[in-house]
Each structure stands twice: as structure tokens, then as C-alpha cells.
Amino acid sequence: MQENKNIFNALLGKMIVTKEGKRLGFLKDITFETKSGELVNLIVKDATPYTKNLNLERTNSNDLLISYSAIIAIGDFIIVSEEDLI
């Protein structure tokens, strides 16, 4: 279980970019469905001005949400498909 916690902590703070290289912000947290454990959304912190061009859902505290299904790859960056965001 400790190994999984380290993986999650390693993701926090990673830059989120589109596959075209446009920066969206940094990973603040991940939401999930408590009953199934299914990952639902990425919560973005320090959103860039580019995100204003996208129609992204927001949390009650005005943080941006990116659907987990939009993720293409995770490495040095979290890469998402912009087509899946719109």
C-alpha cells in the first residue's frame, strides 16, 4: 500500500499539457468514485490563461476539472487530449 501512496505523491504538482504542448496548469488532486474506486477528474491548480479558451468544468472552490479519460500519457508531464476537453 505504501508503494501506491508514493506514486500518487509523485503525480501531485506535475505540469498538465495538451498533446500539442499547450500548458494548462499543475495537478492539485485527483477525484474518484468512492464505491468503485474509478478515477474521475484531475483538479488543476495555477491554471494558465490558455484554459480560459476551454470550457472546463469547475469545482465549488473554482478549481478547474479535467476528465481523467482525457489523459493520454503520464511521464515528466501529464499529457491530455484537448479534443476530449471540449
C-alpha positions in Angstrom: 0.0 0.0 0.0 2.9 2.4 0.8 4.1 2.0 -2.8 0.8 3.3 -4.2 0.9 6.3 -2.0 4.3 7.2 -3.3 3.1 7.0 -6.9 0.2 9.4 -6.1 2.6 11.8 -4.4 4.9 11.7 -7.4 2.0 12.9 -9.6 1.0 15.9 -7.5 2.4 19.1 -8.9 3.2 17.7 -12.3 2.5 20.0 -15.2 -0.6 19.2 -17.3 -0.1 19.9 -21.0 -2.1 19.2 -24.2 -0.6 16.8 -26.8 0.0 20.0 -28.8 2.2 21.3 -25.9 -0.1 23.9 -24.5 0.3 24.3 -20.8 -2.9 24.0 -18.7 -1.6 24.1 -15.1 -0.4 21.7 -12.4 -2.0 18.7 -10.8 -3.5 19.6 -7.5 -5.5 16.5 -6.7 -7.5 13.6 -8.3 -11.2 12.9 -7.6 -12.5 9.4 -7.7 -15.8 7.5 -7.2 -15.7 6.1 -3.6 -17.7 3.0 -4.3 -15.9 1.7 -7.4 -12.5 3.5 -6.9 -12.8 4.8 -10.5 -10.7 7.9 -11.2 -13.0 10.7 -12.3 -11.2 14.1 -12.7 -7.9 15.8 -12.3 -8.0 19.1 -10.3 -5.8 21.8 -11.8 -4.0 24.4 -9.8 -2.3 27.5 -11.1 -4.3 27.3 -14.4 -2.8 29.2 -17.3 -4.6 31.9 -19.3 -5.0 29.3 -22.1 -7.6 27.4 -20.0 -10.0 30.3 -20.5 -10.3 29.2 -24.1 -11.6 25.8 -22.9 -15.0 25.2 -21.5 -13.8 23.2 -18.4 -16.0 22.3 -15.5 -15.1 23.9 -12.1 -15.3 22.7 -8.5 -17.2 24.7 -5.8 -13.9 26.3 -4.9 -13.5 27.4 -8.6 -10.7 24.9 -9.4 -10.7 23.6 -12.9 -11.5 19.9 -13.6 -10.1 17.8 -16.4 -11.8 14.4 -17.1 -9.4 11.5 -16.3 -10.4 9.9 -19.6 -8.7 12.8 -21.4 -5.2 11.6 -20.2 -3.0 10.2 -23.0 0.2 9.7 -21.1 1.9 10.3 -17.7 5.7 10.9 -17.5 7.5 14.1 -16.8 4.2 15.8 -17.7 0.6 14.7 -17.7 -0.4 14.8 -21.3 -4.1 15.2 -22.2 -6.1 15.3 -25.4 -7.5 18.8 -26.0 -10.3 17.3 -28.1 -11.5 15.4 -25.1 -11.7 18.6 -23.0 -14.1 20.5 -25.2 
